[in-house]
């Protein structure tokens, strides 16, 4: 069975390897991506994986691509280039991050699982909207 935590460890390591070089203080990195320092601390301690939904912003601030953060697929020199990038995270990249690509799952299995993830995310988003409307 594939271990999702191993992939997240790699992502976290890549984020902070770049962030630590560019931002002397963790609070500066947090401010640059628009989150609180405590959220960044949770990422560093692997208590939260909410960085996943912010990969585009994090990669932009760090001068890299979401693909590099997800997979380390480019060299660090390429990853830290200050040239703006227009790469977007594809569903295939996310599937690879969550399930290890197609190592032991068929494309049909991956598509079915991805459909479940999207439906669940839509369900949670709708619940949050309803909660917000009840509080407004």
Secondary structure, 3 states (H helix, E strand, C coil): CCCHHHHHHHHHHHHHHHHHHHCCCHHHHHHHHCCCHHHHHHHHCCCCCHHHHHHHHHHHHHCCCHHHHHHCCCCHHHHCCCCCCCCCCCHHHHHHHHHCCCCCCCHHHHHHHHHHHHHHHHHHHHHHHHHHHHHC
